[in-house]
Structure formats: structure tokens, C-alpha cells
Amino acid sequence: MTHHNDVLMAEADEGMPPLEEVADGEETQQFTKQTKRRKTDRKRKSAEETETALEANYPSAQLVAEKRAKMEADIRRVAVPPHRYQTLKRQWAKVTAPIVNELKLQIRYNLRTRCVEIRCPDEKTSKSNLQKAADFVHAFLLGFEVDDAIALIRLDHLFLESFEVNDVKRLSGDHLSRAIGRIAGKDGRVKMTIENVTKTRVVLANDKIHLLGAYSNLRVARHTICSLIMGTPINKIYGNLRNLSSRLAEEL
């Protein structure tokens, strides 16, 4: 019986493949590689799960960029010239009151960029109000009084127009000073007459001229000022303004 079992064991050993001899160092190295591979797989899986959770909880970069672009579109920035810093500071409450109370907008002065920033608090606010507020602030910074510039908020048919003396005629030195003096007149009488007859407001800022009023009135005021720059006698200017005033009175 024992001899029969030995024969069966011998036949089984012959059928099995030969055993490979593996050194202790090589076996340890294979085990280390498998362990590192498992750790790497676990880390990758954990990172994927974390990324999925972040995407679920936080908006994507594209959504953030779209939201930021939309916010930028709902903001108007008006640069403040250096010579208007103190004036804006003194009249800040008077400037912001109609924008906040009437147009229901938000306004602030950015100290870093030296700009007045106006924005809509929500999507319900009309974008036209945003442009009205920007025009109002721009008119004030050009030199118009708050009481005159506020008409841009309350009336839809008013516009701003700006041009330089040199756009009409190339002048320099004393000739430029005389042209500006002709527009202003003695004690500002000529400018005041132009404003009263044409129902506009005129600001003289060195060699720049800013006009505020209705389109047809701006055209008349601009033509009168250009005539003064070109050297038309003041008596003829007054005569034209008197004729215009009487014609407007007849139309009314």
C-alpha cells in the first residue's frame, strides 16, 4: 500500500511544472510594487471623488467668468479729472442723491482707479437708468452745475456735446485767449445771452467748450459760438440772437 502511494506521488510530481526559485530580495520588490500600485489607485480614486464633489458644490470657471462678464456689463465707470477731485468731494451727497433715490442704483468712488463706479443692484433695474446716471456724473465732472446736469436724468431729449476752439479755427497764444474771451464776453454776458436764448448750458474749460441741451438748441448754440471764434462782429451775433429769440417767442 505504501509502495502504491509513493508511485502516485512520483507521477504527480512529474506532471507539475518545475518550481521557480525566487530570491528573497526580488520577492520583496514585487510586493512593494504591488503595494505602491494599490496606493496610487486609491489616491487617484480619492482625487476624482474630491473633484466631483467640488464641481457639485462650486460653479465651474466658465460660469464664474460669465457671471463676472455680466457684472462688468452692468457697471459704468466715469474717470474723475484731477481738477475735479475736491469739487466732487464737496458735493458728493448732492451728486449721489438722485442716482440712489430716483434711479435706484448703487454708486461709489474707487480711490485706486480714481473713477466713479455705478452699477445695477439687480436685474430688475433698467439699463437705461445706468446710462442716465453715467451721463449725469460725466456732465458734472465736465463742469456743469448739479442742478443743470440733473436734467439728463429727468428728461430724455437732452444731450451733451464737446468740442475745442482749435476744431473750428487753428489758434494759439493771445489769439486763442481772445477767442475764448469773445465767447465769454464781459462779466460772462455773451455766454449768458447764448444760454438764455438757445435754452442750453455752456461750460468754458480752457480751450474746450461743453454744451448741454436739446439737439436743435445745441445746433444753434454751436453755430453762434463758432461764429464768435471765426471773428464775426459781436453786434451781428446779438442781432442774430434777437431774431432767433423773437422767432421762438412767436412759435410759442
Secondary structure, 3 states (H helix, E strand, C coil): CHHHHHHHHHHHHHHCCCCCCCCHHHHHHHHHHHHHHHHHHHHHHHHHHHHHHHHHHCCCHHHHHHHHHHHHHCEEEEECCHHHHHHHHHCHHHHHHHHHHCCCCEEEEECCCCEEEEECCCCCCCHHHHHHHHHHHHHHHHCCCHHHHCHHHHCCCEEEEEEEHHHHCCCCCHHHHHHHHHHHCHHHHHHHHHHHHHCCEEEEECCEEEEEEEHHHHHHHHHHHHHHHHCCCHHHHHHHHHHHHHHHHHHC
